[in-house]
Amino acid sequence: MADKKDKPEMAVNINLDTTPILYTDNVFMTANEDGIVFNVGQKVGPSNQVRVVARFGMSRNHAKKFLKEINNLLALTEGSKQTGKEKN
């Protein structure tokens, strides 16, 4: 497998008018031998209802890479930012 350093940078374009950030406070996951599916939800007001706002799925191999990258990102940013400003 090629090292990340060997991969060229990817240019990502996002249309901010049609690609909103969907906040989640609930994630429901299901998995089988082929892959994993995430149902991302938002709590509806003070009720016990959750509205699914996005769904995505991936292979088990991709899910393992996804988990590793999330762990790296959290470790890298842990304690370094608070409300978008550097801590003193």
N, C-alpha and C positions, 0 to 999 in steps of 0.2 A: 504494500500500500504506500502511495506517495506521501511524503511529509507535507504539512501545510505550507511550508516555505517554498515548496516546488510548485504550488498551485498559483496561477495568476489571480490577481485581485478581480473580484466580480463587481461590475457596475450595476447597482440596484436603483431603479427608478420607481418612485412612489407618487401617484396622483393623490395629493392630500384631500382633494374634493370628493373623491370616490372611495378612498381607503381610510376610513376612520379607525382610531384606536378604540377597541371594544374592551372596556374594563371588565375584569372578572373577579368574582368573589367565591366562585364555585367551579370545580372541574370534576367531571365524572369520566372515568377511564374504564375501558374494557379492552381485553387482550385475548388473543388466541395464538396458536403456533405460527400464524402468518403475519400478524402485526398488532398494532394498537390503535384505538380510536379515542380521541379526546372530544368531549362535549363540554364546551366552555359556557358558563352561565352567569347571569346576574340575578341577585335577589330582587324580588319585586316588592318594594316598599317594606312596611313592617309585617307583611304576611310571611307564611312559610313556603311561598311559591318561588320557583326559580325559572327564569326564562333563558333558554339556550340561545346564545347570540352568535355562536360560531361552532363549527365542527371541523376537525381535521384528523387525518389518519396517516400512518407511516408504517414501514416495515419494522420488524423487531431490531434489525441491524441499525437502521436509521434512528430508532428510538434510543438505542444505547449511545449513539454519537450525540444525539440531542441532550440526553441526560448529562453526559460528560461536559458539553459546552455550557449548559446552564450552571453546573457546579463550578466551572472555571470562572464564569462571569460573576457569580455571587461571591466567590472567594476574592476575586480581584477588586470588587467594589464594596465589600463588607466594611462598614465604618468609615468609608472615604467621603461619602456624600450625605447630606441631610437637607431635605427640601430643595434640592438642586444647587446648593451652595457648599463649598469646601468647608469642612470642620476646621477649627483652629486648634 
